[in-house]
Amino acid sequence: YFLGSYMYTEASSPRAKRDIARIFSSPYPATTGSCVKFYYHMYGATMGTLNVYARIGNQLGNPVYSLSGNHGNLWDVVEITVKAPSSWQVCTVYSLLLSLI
């Protein structure tokens, strides 16, 4: 039993090659170490790449987590520690690399 919300990005038709979805959280205050926990389900031949960033100001920087391809018909969990000297946001970027079209 889990409480929370979920975000969904379609990875099959009518999506097109190189489509990108960006989802931003509300801002969080500066931190010396905050846990970001999320679940993902990446199943099928059309899976692309999931990148998660800790956006500080207008800078995405490098992903704090990245995953590509088919990972089976199951939900898996990721926990990331974020350190940020000022206000920050979680930015999830999903890019579709394959196409059914």
Order of alpha helices (4+ residues) and beta strands (2+ residues): beta-beta-beta-beta-beta-beta
